[in-house]
Structure formats: C-alpha cells, structure tokens
Amino acid sequence: MIEANPKADLLRYLREARDALVWKLDGLSEYDARRPLTPTGTNLLGLVKHVAGVELGYFGDTFGRPFFKEGDEPPSWWYTRDPEPNADMWATPDESRERILGLYRRAWEHSDGTIAALPLDAVGHVPWWPEDRREVTLHHVLVRVISDTQRHAGHADIVRELVDGSVGLLPGKGDLAEQDRTWWEGHRGRLERAAREAGG
C-alpha cells in the first residue's frame, strides 16, 4: 500500500496491539490471568485494565468526550477518584475478567469514535498532566497510546510465557522460530552458557 492515510495506519497498529494483549488471556484460569509474575506485580488482567483506562482517559477526557458521563460513578481506580498507587494495574476479586474485558472493548469503541470524529491536528488537554504541558494533538495521543499498548503487549508476551509457555504475536501469526520444546531447551541452555562465559 502506498496511498497515504496516516490516521488509518495509526489505527491499524493500535488495533493490532489491542488484539495481541487481549489474546494473551485466552484459555487461562482466573488465577493465572491475575497472578503477579514480577516483583512489581505485573499480571495479565491488570495490564488489560490499565490500558482500558489509558484509552478512556486519553481519547475521552482529553478531547472533551468523557466516557464516564456526569452522574456516572467512575470505578474506584479512575484518576479522578484519588486511587491508591497502581490501582489500575490489578483486578480485585470482585472485578471479573468479563467486566474488565468488556470495559476495554467499550473503550475501543469510544476511542475509535474520537479518532473518526477528529482530525489528527485536533487539540485536546490532558487533565492529569502539569498545566504548562497539557495541550496535545490527536496525532500525539495516538502515537502515545500505541506505544503504551505495544509496550504492555510485550509485557503480556513474557508473562504468558512464564505462566504456561505459550508464545506468539497473534492467533495464527507467530513471531518465533517454529521448533519443538527440546530445541528451545537446548537453545536456552546455550544462551545460559554464553552468558556465564561472558560474565567470567
């Protein structure tokens, strides 16, 4: 494709990142979807919850299109509610996977509506940023949210591999050499030996 359509290009990359992140939850138990696998608590369902909030804030409040309307009660982890640190990075026992995934999918619709309605040079204001640098364009926000979502999709790749060994970019779209478990074990051993040799 050589026809220039910057907005469509950006939206395609955002949608791919969304799909990759959500796919990492497929087939997991509630425990494994929520289980913290790093010292800072990174977990798959928490990553989805976080990016849902990112989209709702940046494509909603920033451009005067809030998802949570006047009279609605935003969730306790929403930035206007003075939440505890990292409240958007994990799911409480009463927050179901379906509820969080449903919120994320509604965020997609809301975000896509903002993206369709506004030109890339439309100006918004990020309410939680310092006053002197709150002004942004839709183009800037799209790049920021794509970057954030792709970053967290990468986190999800690693967390899911730690949970059950599953790897891949998207369903039917792998990004690793197709080898069996024995080959990968040998490969990892070779890397470990190289690291130890280099480390003295």
C-alpha positions as CSV (number, residue, x, y, z in Angstrom):
1,M,0.0,0.0,0.0
2,I,1.4,3.4,-1.0
3,E,-1.7,5.6,-0.6
4,A,-1.1,7.9,2.3
5,N,-3.7,7.6,5.1
6,P,-1.9,8.3,8.4
7,K,-5.0,8.0,10.6
8,A,-5.8,4.6,9.2
9,D,-2.2,3.4,9.6
10,L,-2.1,4.5,13.2
11,L,-5.5,2.9,14.0
12,R,-4.4,-0.4,12.4
13,Y,-1.3,-0.5,14.7
14,L,-3.5,0.4,17.7
15,R,-6.0,-2.4,16.9
16,E,-3.2,-5.0,16.4
17,A,-1.8,-4.1,19.8
18,R,-5.2,-4.4,21.5
19,D,-5.8,-7.8,19.9
20,A,-2.4,-9.1,20.9
21,L,-2.9,-8.0,24.5
22,V,-6.4,-9.5,24.9
23,W,-5.3,-12.8,23.2
24,K,-2.8,-13.4,26.0
25,L,-5.7,-14.1,28.3
26,D,-7.2,-16.9,26.2
27,G,-7.6,-20.2,27.9
28,L,-6.2,-19.1,31.3
29,S,-7.8,-19.8,34.7
30,E,-8.8,-16.9,36.8
31,Y,-5.7,-17.4,39.0
32,D,-3.3,-17.4,36.1
33,A,-5.0,-14.4,34.5
34,R,-4.4,-12.4,37.7
35,R,-1.2,-14.0,39.1
36,P,1.6,-11.5,39.7
37,L,4.7,-12.8,38.0
38,T,7.2,-10.0,38.6
39,P,8.4,-8.3,41.8
40,T,6.3,-5.3,40.9
41,G,3.2,-7.4,40.4
42,T,2.8,-7.4,36.6
43,N,-0.1,-9.6,35.7
44,L,-2.2,-10.1,32.5
45,L,-5.6,-8.9,33.6
46,G,-4.1,-5.9,35.3
47,L,-2.4,-4.9,32.0
48,V,-5.7,-5.0,30.2
49,K,-7.4,-3.0,33.0
50,H,-4.6,-0.4,32.8
51,V,-4.8,0.1,29.0
52,A,-8.6,0.3,29.2
53,G,-8.1,3.3,31.5
54,V,-5.4,4.7,29.3
55,E,-7.7,4.7,26.2
56,L,-10.7,6.1,28.1
57,G,-8.7,9.0,29.5
58,Y,-6.6,9.9,26.5
59,F,-9.3,9.5,23.9
60,G,-12.1,10.6,26.2
61,D,-11.4,13.3,28.8
62,T,-8.5,14.8,26.8
63,F,-10.8,15.7,23.9
64,G,-13.9,16.6,25.8
65,R,-15.6,13.3,25.2
66,P,-15.6,11.7,28.6
67,F,-16.6,8.0,28.8
68,F,-17.9,8.4,32.3
69,K,-20.7,10.9,31.9
70,E,-22.0,13.4,34.6
71,G,-23.9,11.3,37.2
72,D,-22.0,8.1,36.3
73,E,-19.8,6.7,39.1
74,P,-16.3,6.0,37.7
75,P,-14.6,3.0,39.1
76,S,-12.6,3.4,42.3
77,W,-9.3,3.2,40.3
78,W,-10.2,6.1,38.0
79,Y,-7.7,9.0,38.1
80,T,-10.4,11.5,39.4
81,R,-11.1,9.3,42.4
82,D,-7.7,9.6,44.1
83,P,-7.0,5.9,43.9
84,E,-4.3,4.0,45.7
85,P,-1.0,3.6,43.7
86,N,-1.2,1.0,40.9
87,A,-5.0,0.5,41.5
88,D,-5.4,0.2,37.7
89,M,-2.7,-2.5,37.4
90,W,-4.5,-5.4,39.0
91,A,-8.0,-6.8,39.4
92,T,-9.7,-7.2,42.7
93,P,-11.6,-10.5,43.3
94,D,-14.9,-8.8,42.6
95,E,-13.8,-7.4,39.2
96,S,-14.5,-10.2,36.8
97,R,-12.4,-10.9,33.7
98,E,-15.6,-10.4,31.6
99,R,-16.2,-7.0,33.3
100,I,-12.6,-5.8,32.6
101,L,-12.6,-7.1,29.0
102,G,-16.0,-5.6,28.4
103,L,-14.8,-2.2,29.6
104,Y,-11.7,-2.5,27.4
105,R,-13.9,-3.3,24.3
106,R,-16.2,-0.4,25.1
107,A,-13.1,1.8,25.4
108,W,-12.1,0.7,21.9
109,E,-15.5,1.8,20.6
110,H,-15.2,5.1,22.4
111,S,-11.6,5.7,21.3
112,D,-12.4,4.8,17.7
113,G,-15.3,7.3,17.8
114,T,-12.9,10.0,18.9
115,I,-10.4,9.1,16.2
116,A,-13.0,9.0,13.5
117,A,-14.6,12.3,14.6
118,L,-11.5,14.5,14.9
119,P,-8.6,15.4,12.5
120,L,-5.1,14.4,13.6
121,D,-4.3,18.0,14.4
122,A,-7.3,18.4,16.7
123,V,-6.1,19.8,20.1
124,G,-7.0,18.3,23.4
125,H,-5.9,18.8,27.0
126,V,-4.7,16.0,29.3
127,P,-6.3,16.8,32.7
128,W,-3.8,14.8,34.8
129,W,-0.7,16.4,33.2
130,P,1.0,19.6,34.5
131,E,-0.8,22.7,33.4
132,D,2.0,24.0,31.3
133,R,2.1,21.0,29.0
134,R,-1.4,19.7,28.9
135,E,-2.1,20.7,25.3
136,V,-1.7,17.8,22.8
137,T,-2.9,16.8,19.3
138,L,-4.8,13.7,18.5
139,H,-1.8,12.6,16.5
140,H,0.4,12.8,19.6
141,V,-2.1,10.9,21.7
142,L,-2.5,8.2,19.1
143,V,1.3,7.7,19.0
144,R,1.5,7.7,22.8
145,V,-1.3,5.2,23.3
146,I,0.0,2.9,20.5
147,S,3.4,3.0,22.2
148,D,1.9,2.3,25.6
149,T,-0.3,-0.5,24.4
150,Q,2.5,-2.2,22.4
151,R,4.8,-1.9,25.5
152,H,2.2,-3.7,27.6
153,A,1.5,-6.3,25.0
154,G,5.2,-7.1,25.2
155,H,5.0,-7.4,28.9
156,A,2.0,-9.7,28.4
157,D,4.1,-11.9,25.9
158,I,6.6,-12.5,28.7
159,V,4.1,-13.0,31.5
160,R,2.1,-15.5,29.4
161,E,5.2,-17.4,28.5
162,L,6.0,-17.6,32.2
163,V,2.5,-18.9,33.0
164,D,2.3,-21.8,30.6
165,G,5.0,-21.5,27.9
166,S,2.5,-20.0,25.3
167,V,4.2,-17.7,22.8
168,G,3.2,-15.8,19.6
169,L,2.2,-12.4,18.4
170,L,-1.4,-13.0,17.4
171,P,-3.5,-16.1,16.7
172,G,-2.0,-17.7,13.6
173,K,0.8,-15.1,13.4
174,G,3.8,-16.4,15.3
175,D,7.0,-14.4,15.6
176,L,9.4,-17.1,16.8
177,A,11.2,-19.9,15.1
178,E,9.0,-23.0,14.9
179,Q,10.9,-25.5,16.9
180,D,10.0,-28.2,19.5
181,R,10.4,-28.0,23.2
182,T,13.7,-29.9,23.1
183,W,15.2,-27.4,20.7
184,W,14.2,-24.5,22.8
185,E,15.6,-26.1,26.0
186,G,18.9,-26.6,24.1
187,H,18.8,-23.0,22.8
188,R,18.2,-21.6,26.3
189,G,21.0,-23.7,27.7
190,R,23.4,-22.4,25.0
191,L,22.4,-18.8,25.9
192,E,23.0,-19.5,29.6
193,R,26.4,-20.9,28.9
194,A,27.3,-17.9,26.7
195,A,26.1,-15.5,29.4
196,R,28.2,-17.3,32.1
197,E,31.3,-17.3,29.9
198,A,30.9,-13.6,29.1
199,G,30.3,-12.9,32.8
200,G,33.5,-14.6,33.8
